[in-house]
Amino acid sequence: MKSTPMGALFGVLALVAILAIAQPAFAANVPVTISKGASATNGKCSDTNCFNPEKVQVSVGDTVTWTNADTVPHTATYYDGNMSDNSVGTIWDSSMIKAGGTYTSPAFTKAGDYPYFCQVHPWMTGEVDVEAAGATNQPNGSTNMTGMNNMTGNTGNQAVPEFGPVASLVLVFAIVSVVIFTAKTRGLPKL
């Protein structure tokens, strides 16, 4: 039968599309707010009055989005804890985040601790703690009734599906292929 190779092709394309979409579908975007009045703290930051929260926990593959609720611009800039070397801004640098603006970090690819600060107000510091894939960031072992991770944790994590451009292209290619094949054979492929 002529449809067997085509059916196999569609099966392979479907598998590729599923694999391309499945991994990033569980990536989270963790929010951090640059608190209103943070610029006026003059070196007296707490856990919530500069970067709120000051420390966030994410998993490999997650991103962090900073939202500036203050009335002046700020940055969220990586540094390795030593501002006198060349590490400043090497992993991410938001540049100026205007009042009401946001910045989303690149996806974190390695577990570890990533300190950051505001270049305009260097006493404003924070940290992104990246856990290895599969680690949970539940507060004090909190689980819901099914034993699943609460997904809100103490950092406000939310599971946000992310579909990369490759997955979209594969999906479009598969749909166009099905349409062309159906038009030529006047029927759906039989697997």
C-alpha positions in Angstrom: 0.0 0.0 0.0 1.2 3.5 -0.8 -0.2 5.0 2.3 2.0 3.0 4.7 5.2 5.1 4.1 3.1 8.3 4.4 1.4 7.0 7.6 4.9 6.3 9.0 6.0 9.8 8.0 3.0 11.4 9.8 3.6 9.2 12.8 7.3 10.4 13.0 6.2 14.0 12.5 3.6 13.7 15.3 6.2 12.2 17.6 8.7 15.0 16.9 6.0 17.6 17.5 5.1 16.0 20.8 8.7 15.8 22.0 9.4 19.4 20.9 6.4 20.7 22.8 6.3 18.4 25.9 9.6 19.5 27.6 9.1 23.3 27.7 5.4 22.9 28.4 6.2 22.7 32.1 8.5 25.6 32.4 7.4 28.2 34.9 7.8 32.0 34.9 8.4 33.2 38.5 7.3 36.8 39.2 9.5 39.3 41.2 8.2 42.8 41.9 10.5 45.8 42.3 8.6 47.3 45.2 7.2 50.8 45.2 9.6 53.1 47.1 12.5 50.7 46.6 14.8 53.5 45.4 14.2 55.4 48.7 15.3 52.5 50.9 18.9 53.8 51.0 20.6 50.5 51.7 17.9 49.2 54.1 16.3 46.5 52.0 14.4 43.7 53.6 12.9 40.5 52.1 10.1 42.5 50.5 10.8 46.2 50.2 13.3 46.2 47.3 13.0 43.0 45.3 9.9 41.1 46.4 10.6 38.4 47.1 14.3 38.9 47.6 15.1 35.3 46.9 13.2 33.1 44.5 13.5 29.4 43.8 13.1 28.1 40.2 13.9 24.9 38.3 16.2 24.5 35.4 14.2 25.7 32.3 12.2 28.3 34.2 12.4 32.1 33.8 12.0 35.1 36.1 10.0 38.2 35.3 10.7 41.4 37.2 8.0 44.0 37.3 8.9 47.6 38.3 6.2 48.9 40.6 8.4 51.8 41.7 8.3 55.3 40.2 11.9 55.3 38.9 13.8 53.0 36.6 15.7 50.0 38.0 17.7 47.0 36.6 17.9 43.4 37.5 21.5 42.5 36.6 23.4 39.3 37.3 26.7 39.4 39.1 28.7 36.6 40.8 28.8 38.4 44.2 31.9 40.4 43.3 31.0 43.7 41.5 34.6 44.5 40.9 35.2 41.8 38.3 33.9 41.2 34.8 30.9 39.0 35.7 28.4 41.9 35.9 25.6 41.3 33.4 27.2 38.2 31.8 24.2 35.9 32.3 21.4 38.5 32.1 21.1 42.3 32.3 17.6 43.8 32.1 19.0 47.3 31.2 16.6 50.0 32.5 13.2 48.7 33.5 11.0 51.8 33.4 8.3 52.4 35.9 5.5 49.9 35.2 7.7 47.9 32.9 8.8 44.3 33.0 11.8 42.2 32.0 12.0 38.4 31.7 15.3 36.6 32.1 16.5 33.9 29.7 15.6 30.4 30.8 18.0 29.1 33.4 20.0 26.2 32.0 22.1 25.2 35.1 21.3 24.6 38.7 23.0 27.1 41.1 22.6 30.4 42.9 22.5 33.5 40.8 22.8 36.8 42.7 21.7 40.0 41.1 21.4 43.7 41.9 20.1 47.0 40.6 22.9 48.9 38.8 21.2 52.2 39.7 20.7 51.3 43.4 23.5 48.8 44.1 22.2 48.1 47.7 19.2 46.5 46.1 20.1 42.8 45.8 18.4 39.6 45.2 19.0 36.0 44.3 17.6 33.3 42.0 18.2 29.8 43.3 17.9 27.3 40.4 17.2 23.7 41.4 18.0 20.7 39.3 15.2 19.5 37.0 12.6 17.5 38.9 13.2 19.3 42.2 10.1 20.8 43.8 9.9 24.1 45.5 7.0 23.5 47.8 6.9 25.6 51.0 7.6 23.3 54.0 6.6 20.1 52.2 3.1 21.5 51.4 1.1 19.4 49.0 -2.5 19.4 48.0 -4.9 16.5 48.6 -3.6 14.5 45.6 -0.1 14.8 46.8 0.8 17.0 43.8 3.0 20.1 44.1 0.9 23.2 45.1 2.4 25.1 42.0 2.1 28.4 43.8 4.8 27.7 46.4 6.0 30.7 48.4 7.3 32.3 45.2 4.1 32.6 43.2 5.2 30.0 40.6 2.7 29.3 37.9 3.0 26.6 35.3 3.0 28.5 32.0 3.1 26.6 28.7 5.8 27.7 26.4 5.9 26.6 22.8 9.2 27.2 21.0 9.4 28.2 17.3 10.7 24.8 16.3 7.6 23.0 17.7 5.4 25.5 15.9 7.2 24.9 12.6 6.9 21.1 13.0 3.2 21.5 13.7 2.6 23.7 10.7 4.6 21.3 8.5 2.5 18.4 9.7 -0.8 20.1 9.1 0.2 21.3 5.6 1.4 17.7 4.8 -1.9 16.3 5.9 -3.8 18.8 3.9 -1.7 18.1 0.8 -1.9 14.3 1.2 -5.6 14.5 1.7 -6.1 16.6 -1.4 -4.0 14.2 -3.5 -5.5 11.0 -2.3 -9.0 12.3 -1.5 -8.9 10.6 1.8 -7.2 10.5 5.2 -4.0 8.4 5.6 -4.5 5.0 7.2 -1.8 4.1 9.7 
